Amino acid sequence: MKLHLTLHDARSGRESFRVVRPASPPAHAELFDDSWYLNAYLDQEAAQLMAGLWTLAASSPRTLVHLPLRTAGGGTPGDRALDLVLLHHSLRFAPARWKRLRARLGPGRPRTVDLRPPRPRPREETEGTHPRHADDRDRFHQHIHAETLFLTGSAPLFRRNAELFRDVARSGPAHPRTAARHGHYCREVDCGIHFRGLHIQYVDPADEQD
């Protein structure tokens, strides 16, 4: 999978940070904070992009992966539209610094990353990953600041959850359209007992036009 990105370097205080963004934000992708859940609505293309970005976050621990998602519409009254930032915990970036750093990013420069197909995961990454048995220390930490959801985690954690987005991209379009009356195709990023889950829902753009 090829990711077409924009690469940015900016300083915050005495430190320099690298930020990557998609060269073109997805046309059908939204993220909302509805107080009970964090809800992401994605079509197939957006779900594939998200899978790629989460894989990139796993392999780029010194980089902030930023996906602008805020839109003028969508959601329900009271929902707050959010952007998304993925970052490795070793970066130790404080979300309170984001607004100033974001303002300094500039136009950036183009870059294309060719992501290799997922390899079989080591046993230590796959054992005990059921929500009831997962080590709670290896869960996403989440913060919301400056209209942005920050998800901070480990490389194995990003790799595991990239598979959820691949599944939504693969299985969402095959979900019977008639099921829309009874439910929808979705997966959830489990953030443990201390944070809300990220509910990922497949949305067919054709249904939005009906």
C-alpha positions in Angstrom: 0.0 0.0 0.0 1.3 3.4 -1.0 0.6 6.4 1.3 0.9 9.8 -0.3 1.8 12.1 2.6 2.9 15.6 3.5 5.9 15.8 5.8 6.3 18.7 8.2 9.1 19.7 10.6 8.3 22.3 13.2 9.8 23.5 16.5 8.0 23.7 19.9 10.2 25.4 22.4 13.7 23.9 22.2 12.5 20.7 20.5 11.8 19.8 16.9 9.0 17.5 15.9 8.1 15.7 12.7 4.4 15.6 11.6 3.0 13.7 8.7 -0.4 14.2 7.2 -2.2 12.6 4.2 -1.5 14.6 1.0 -5.3 14.6 0.5 -7.7 14.2 3.4 -10.3 11.5 2.9 -13.6 12.7 1.4 -15.8 10.5 3.6 -14.3 10.4 7.1 -15.6 12.0 10.3 -14.7 11.7 13.9 -17.0 12.9 16.7 -17.0 13.1 20.5 -20.5 12.4 21.6 -19.6 12.1 25.3 -20.4 8.4 25.5 -18.3 7.1 22.6 -15.7 8.4 20.2 -17.3 7.7 16.8 -15.5 7.4 13.5 -17.6 7.2 10.3 -15.5 5.9 7.3 -16.1 4.7 3.8 -13.9 2.0 2.3 -11.2 4.4 1.0 -11.0 6.2 4.4 -10.8 2.9 6.3 -7.9 1.8 4.1 -6.2 5.1 4.7 -6.7 4.8 8.4 -5.2 1.3 8.4 -2.2 2.6 6.6 -1.7 5.5 9.0 -2.0 3.3 12.1 0.6 1.0 10.5 2.8 4.0 9.9 2.4 5.1 13.5 3.7 1.7 14.5 6.9 2.0 12.4 7.6 5.7 13.1 7.9 6.2 16.8 9.5 9.7 16.4 6.6 11.0 14.3 3.2 12.5 15.0 0.7 11.2 12.5 -2.0 13.8 12.0 -5.3 13.2 10.2 -7.5 16.4 9.8 -11.1 15.2 10.0 -13.1 18.2 11.3 -16.0 19.1 9.0 -18.8 21.6 9.2 -21.6 19.1 9.2 -22.5 15.6 10.3 -23.0 14.1 13.7 -25.9 14.8 16.0 -26.6 18.0 18.0 -24.0 18.3 20.7 -21.4 16.2 19.0 -17.9 17.8 18.7 -15.9 17.2 15.5 -12.3 16.2 16.1 -9.0 15.7 14.2 -6.9 12.7 15.1 -3.2 12.4 16.1 -1.4 9.1 16.6 1.9 9.0 18.5 4.2 6.5 20.1 4.4 6.8 23.9 8.2 7.2 23.8 7.8 10.6 22.1 6.5 12.0 25.3 4.6 14.8 23.5 2.2 16.8 25.6 -1.1 17.5 23.8 -1.2 21.0 25.4 1.7 21.8 23.0 -0.2 20.8 19.9 -2.1 24.0 19.0 1.1 26.0 18.8 2.9 23.3 17.0 0.1 22.9 14.5 0.1 26.6 13.7 3.8 26.3 12.7 3.6 23.4 10.3 3.6 25.3 7.0 2.9 23.7 3.6 5.3 20.8 4.2 6.8 18.6 1.5 5.5 15.6 -0.4 6.5 12.1 0.5 5.3 8.7 -0.6 5.7 5.7 1.8 5.3 2.1 0.5 4.0 0.0 3.3 4.8 -3.7 3.2 1.9 -6.2 3.5 1.3 -7.1 7.2 3.5 -10.0 8.4 2.4 -12.7 10.8 2.5 -11.2 14.3 5.0 -12.5 16.9 3.4 -14.7 19.6 4.0 -12.1 22.2 1.8 -9.6 20.2 -1.1 -12.0 19.7 -1.2 -13.8 23.1 -3.6 -12.3 25.6 -5.1 -9.7 23.2 -8.7 -10.6 24.0 -10.2 -7.6 25.9 -10.8 -9.7 29.0 -7.2 -10.8 29.1 -5.2 -8.0 27.6 -2.5 -6.3 29.7 -4.1 -3.0 30.6 -0.7 -1.4 30.6 -0.6 -1.8 26.8 -3.7 0.2 26.0 -4.1 3.5 24.3 -4.0 6.6 26.4 -6.3 9.3 25.0 -6.5 13.0 25.4 -8.7 15.6 23.7 -7.1 19.0 23.2 -7.4 21.8 20.6 -10.3 19.9 18.8 -8.0 16.9 18.4 -8.1 13.3 19.7 -4.7 12.1 20.7 -4.1 8.3 20.9 -0.8 7.4 22.4 0.4 3.8 22.4 3.0 1.2 21.6 4.1 -0.1 18.1 2.4 -3.6 18.7 -0.8 -1.8 19.8 -0.9 0.3 16.6 -0.2 -2.7 14.4 -3.0 -4.8 16.1 -5.6 -2.1 15.7 -4.7 -1.3 12.1 -6.3 -4.7 11.4 -9.6 -3.4 12.6 -9.6 -0.7 9.9 -8.6 -3.2 7.3 -11.5 -5.4 8.3 -13.9 -2.5 8.1 -12.5 -1.7 4.6 -12.8 -5.3 3.5 -16.1 -6.4 5.2 -18.0 -3.1 5.4 -19.0 -2.8 1.7 -20.1 -6.5 1.7 -22.5 -5.9 4.6 -26.0 -6.2 3.2 -27.6 -2.8 2.5 -30.8 -4.0 4.0 -29.0 -4.4 7.3 -29.0 -0.7 7.6 -32.5 -0.9 9.0 -31.3 -3.1 11.8 -27.7 -2.2 12.4 -24.4 -1.4 10.8 -20.9 -2.9 10.3 -18.5 -1.7 12.9 -15.5 -2.5 15.0 -14.1 -1.0 18.2 -10.7 0.1 19.4 -10.6 -1.0 23.0 -8.9 1.7 25.2 -9.4 -0.1 28.5 -11.5 0.8 31.5 -10.0 4.2 32.0 -10.9 5.6 28.5 -13.7 5.5 26.1 -13.6 3.1 23.1 -13.3 4.3 19.5 -16.3 3.0 17.6 -15.5 2.6 13.9 -18.5 2.5 11.7 -18.6 1.8 8.0 -20.6 4.3 5.9 -21.5 3.9 2.3 -21.3 7.3 0.5 -24.2 6.1 -1.7 -26.4 5.8 1.3 -25.7 9.4 2.4 -27.0 10.6 -1.0 -30.3 8.6 -0.8 
